[in-house]
Amino acid sequence: MILGSTVSDGRSSAAEHVVITGGSSGIGLAVARIYAARGARVTLIARGQAALDAAAATLRTLSPSASIGVQTADIADNAAVADALAQAEARFGPCSILIACAGVVTPARFDMLSSPDFDRQIAVNLIGTANTIRAGLPGLRKAGGGRLMIVGSGAGLIGLYGYAAYCASKTALIGLAEALRLELAEDGISIGLCFPPDTETPQLDQERHLRPAEAEIMMGKVAPWPAEKVARRIVAAIDRRRATLFFTLELALLGRLGALLRPLLYVWFARQITAYRRRRQ
């Protein structure tokens, strides 16, 4: 079987080498479970060795015949990501599916957020994604029409109170993906961008303790999605080489009609936040 080949329904074959940043937990690990079950060669990249080892052990338990590799790297460090990809491809061959899933979020009002916390979100969510793509491009080209999926966020579609850094970093991914589609069209590489809603992950557990009440008002009381459900949708989109994936009708409307809807939403949000503050007085 030729590396990078696919079966007729567009699903990845056992010969695929799937590289996932942020693969030690949350959405990234849930995506890895799917590909491991299919028999793909899977490389997980994250910062923590212990978490990576635990994730790899879980995947091997669920899929004993799976080929699982792990690489430690901070994706904000371009050289570290390049080295991680090089080692992964030396083990399993060119990366044919690249999923840029790693991200961080530290909610706080802009004037209360430290400069390092602001910079870290930009460095990981935007620069780190660019570093990941840069390192993975040679493999995607060698695979003869590789697939890239950038995991964005619904926060990339609208400004949220207390999320200035995160919104900025995720909004920038839209421009990055659109430019890459133009630049890489002749290479046959598909560029996907998805916008997950709140998802049940360890990061969400940490984030919600810091989330301002005003942000909760804007986001509403919607239950977070299970990571496994989000992962299934992402993998299906990769199979079909979809350019954009919205997970809810609300996100789809923001994505397609945001220029018209956002001004109205901001007026409504402002009224709700004002009412909340008056109740607290």
Secondary structure, DSSP 8 states (H G I E B T S, - for coil): --TT-B-TTS-B-TT-EEEEETTTSHHHHHHHHHHHHHT-EEEEEES-HHHHHHHHHHHHHHSTT-EEEEEE--TTSHHHHHHHHHHHHHHH-S-SEEEE---------GGGS-HHHHHHHHIIIIIHHHHHHHHHHHHHHHTTS-EEEEE--GGGSS--TT-HHHHHHHHHHHHHHHHHHHHTGGGT-EEEEEE--SEESHHHHHHHTT--HHHHHHH-S---EEHHHHHHHHHHHHHTT-SEEESSHHHHHHHHHHHHHHHHHHHHHHHHHHHHHHHH-
